[in-house]
Amino acid sequence: METPELICEMRPTRPKGTLKALRRQGRIPGVVYGAKGNSTPVAVDATELRNGMHGTSRQRLIRLKSNAPELNDRHIILKDIQRAPVSGQILHVDFYEVDMSKPLRLSVPLKFTGRAAGIVDGGILQPLVREVEVECPPLEIPESIEVDVTPLRIHDVIHVSDLKFSGNVKPIYDSDYAVVSVLPPTVAEAPVAAAAAEAAPEGAPAEGAAAPAAPAAGAQPAAGAAPGKSS
C-alpha cells in the first residue's frame, strides 16, 4: 500500500492567540509525540488533513514532509482529533510517531461482506464488534479486516479466531470472543407482541387470542340467568 504524505511545519506555542490565527489561515494545530514522551508542536493544512482521513482506517501510516529536519520523513499515525461540538470543525490533532523497526499494535475496523444465509429465513445480522486489535509491521497496516457473513445461518456465530489475517498481521485477544451472529426473528417480534398485549383494553382478548365461544343452539341458560323473551 502506498504511504500518503502530509506537509507540516513547526508552530509557535505563544502568544495565546496563535492557534486561532492558524485556523483562520486554513491550518490545523497539532502535536507529534512518540513512545519516549517527547512532543513537537506542528501545524498542517486543513484540506490535506481531511483528504488524508478519507481512507477506511484512521490508523493508516502517513509520512510527514517538512522543511524542519526534525519532522521531515517521520512516519506517524493519526491518534486523536478534537472537534468543535456544534460545527464539527477540526480544532486540534494528535499524531503518534511510529518506530518503523518495531511491530505496532492498533485497532483496525471490520468490513462485513456478503448476505447471510439466515436472513432468508427471517434472521437478523448482528455485528457484535466493529474493530479488532492487531499487531503488525508499520508498512502492513490493513485498511480493514474483511468478514464474509454469507455462510451464517440463524444462531451461527463467527469468532475472532475464524477471521483471516493477511501477511504478518496477527490478532491480539485473551479470549475467543464473538464478532458477528445471526439472531432469530423472534428476538425482534417478541417486543411487538408484548406491546400489543399491554395496549389491549382490560378484559379484551389480546391480538391473536381466541374469542370466547358462543353458546350452542338450544343450550340451557346458566342457573340464575334471566330467561329470554319468547316471540
Secondary structure, DSSP 4 states (H G I P E B T S, - for coil): -PPPEEEEEE----STTHHHHHHHTTEEEEEEE-TT--EEEEEEEHHHHHHHT-SS-TT--EEEE-SSTTTTT-EEEEEEEEE-TTT--EEEEEEEE--TTS-EEEEEEEEEES--GGGTTT-EEEE--SEEEEEE-GGG--S-EEEE-TT--TT-EEEGGGS---TT-EE--SS--EEEEEE-THHHHHHHHHHHHHHSPTTSPPTTSPPPPPPPTTPPPPTTPPPPPP-
